[in-house]
């Protein structure tokens, strides 16, 4: 029974992502990136000033892999790498202004589309969706690579 639930959840999430991608597309700077590069850009957008090591832990990647991605994205003018003010060994990451503006405009279009779709739901369905969010957050945490290593 649980495997059916897992399949249905993955199908629903995939359908939501595909419809969003078809309706909104990817932001210009991300459209030419690999999935790993795009995920790093999204991580830095959500966490300006994140270190390379912190980004690697969040993405479940080796620090040297993230460092390579940072170099590639810096060369493309999407990321800015600066030294930490208190520990010069640590690199802090932020998006460049053009990249941030484009990614945020894309995020705003996606949010507006999802908001309109949620507004069209019946109040009971909106409440069910709201109630499911904490469970989805727990599920996401259990699927984090570090959690999977413990299993």
C-alpha positions, 0 to 999 in steps of 0.5 A: 500500500505504501508503494502505491502512495509513493508512486502516486505522490511522485506522479503528482509532483512530477505533473506539477513540475512539468506543468509549471515548466511548460507554463513558465519555463526556466529562468534564462540563466538556468536554461543553459545550465546543467541540473547540478548548476541550476540547483546550486543557483537556486540554493544560493538564491535561497541562502545568500552568503552560504559557504561552499561547504554549506552548499555542498552539505545542503545539496548532498555533494562533495565540496570539491564538486560544488567548488567546480560548479562555483567556478563554472557559474562564476565564469558565466557571471551568475555567482560571486565568490567572496572571502568570509570577513572573519575566516579568509579560508571560507568562500561565501556565495551570492548571485550576481545582480542580473542573475538574481533579478532573472531568477526572482522574476521567474520565481515570481511567475511560478508563485503567481501561477501556483497561487492562482491555481490554489485560489481556484481550489475548494476551501477544504482542498486548500486546507488539506494542502496546507495540512500536508505541507509539514508532512512533505517537509519531513518526507523531504528531510528523510530523503536528504542524502545525509539521512539516506546514508544513516538508513 
